């Protein structure tokens, strides 16, 4: 049950992230309604007792589809009408690197999660080693991109009050 709760907490945190960076009204409604629907599904999985006590990789695969969709919506918005006109390049925004990190991670591990649902991953087996290797590579890539996001400066606000900016 605790592992399924972890998936719900991850969904809520990712929802807050994407809701804060997506600016379009229709896109925000998509994020809200899809996250509510998936949360209801995850909670029903807990009460039904499906894979209770075990890591339910199908729930994470569903979460991956959701995050990939939200990432595509974010990039579509940024390419069609950037919310912040002060940034000339898309990759100069920290939000770009965060979304790219989660898009690459979930796209890279999507089939891995589906595959692991039907496979016995006994510790020390070849399948277990391969699973951890592939997952580890994508976790490393995700963490590197999140580090880049932390060191990328966001849009610079002019901190000087307007009365001092005027040249008279």
N, C-alpha and C positions, 0 to 999 in steps of 0.2 A: 504494500500500500504506500509506503514512503517513497518508493521510486516513481510511482504514478503521481503522487503529490508533487514531486520534483518537476515532472513534466508540466503540471499545471502552473507552478511558480515560474518556470521558464517561459511559458506562454504569456503569462501576465507581464513579465518584465519585457519580453520582446514586443508585446502589444504597446506598452508605454513608450518604448523606443520609437517604433514605427509611427505611432499616433502623433508623437511630438515632431517628427521630421517630415511627415507627409502633409502637404498644405491644401490640396484640392478637396472640395466639399464632398464630391462623389467618392473620391478615394478614401477619405476618412470614414465615410459611412461603410464602405467595403471592409475596412479594417475592423470597425466596431462590430458589425454583424457577423463577420466570419469568426472573429475571436469569441464572441458569445456562443455561437453554434458549436465551435470546437471545445470550448470549456464545458458546455453541457454534455457533450459526448464523452469527454475525459472523466467528468464526475460520475456519469452513468457507468463507465467502465469500473470505477472504484466500487460502487454499490453492487454491481453485478458480480464482482469478484473475479473478473477476467484477469488471469495471470497475477493474482494477488501475491505479493511478496517477491515477484520476479520483475525484471526490467522488461517492460512491454515495448519492444522496438517498433511495433506497428503504430503506437501512439506517437512516437518520435518521427516516424515516417510521415504521418499526417501533419505533424507540426512542421516538418521540413517543406512539405508542399505549400503550406500556408506562408512560411517565411520566404520561400522562393517567389510566390505570387506577390507578396508585399514588396519585395526587393525590385521586381520588374515594374511594379506600379511606381515606386519611388524614382527609378531611373527614367521611366517614361515621362514623369512629371518634370524632372530636371532637364531632360533633353527638349521637351516641347515648350515649357515656360518656366525658366528658373525662378525660384522664389526669392533668391538673393541676387540682385543684378550687380552687386559690387564685386562678385567673384567672376573672373573671366573664364577660368577653367574649372570644370566639374571636380577634378581631383584635388583642388585646393581647399575643399571643404572637408572637415572631419567626418561629417555624416556620410560622405561618399565612401570613405575607408571602412567605416563601421558596417554599412550596408554591404559593401563588397566582401568583407570578412565573413559575414553570416551567409551571404549568397554562396560563396565558394565552399564554405564548410558544409552547409546543408545539401547543396547540389552534389558535392563529392561523397557524402556519406549516405545519401538517400537510398540507393540500391543496397548498400552495405547493411543498413538497418532492416530492410525487407528480407534480405538474404539470411541475416542472423536469426530472424524469427523462425525459420524452418530448419535451422541447423543446430546441432548439438555442439555448443562451444565449451567443451570440457577443458579445464585449465591444463595448459601444456600441449594440447592437440595442435595439429597444423592449422586447422581452421581458426582456432583461438589466436594463434600467433599472427596469422595473416590479418584477422579482424583488427587486432590491436595495432598492427603496423599501419594499416590503411587509415584507421581512425586517428592514430597518433600523428601521421603526416598532415592530415587536414586540421587537426587541433593546432598543430604548430603553425601552419599557414594562417589560420584564423587569428591566433595570438600575435603573430608578426604584423598582420594588417591592423589589428586593434592597437598595437603599439604605435604604428605609423599615425593612426587617427589621433592618439594622445599627443603626439608631437607636431601635428598639423595645426597651424593657427587658423582660427575661425575668422569670420569677417571682422575687420577692425572698425569698431565704433569710434566716432570722434568724441572723445571724452571732454573736450573743451566746451563749456557752455556757449550757446549761440551768441550771447552778447559780446563775447570776446573774439568770436570768429569774424565778425564784421569788421571790415577795414573802412574806417571813416576818414 
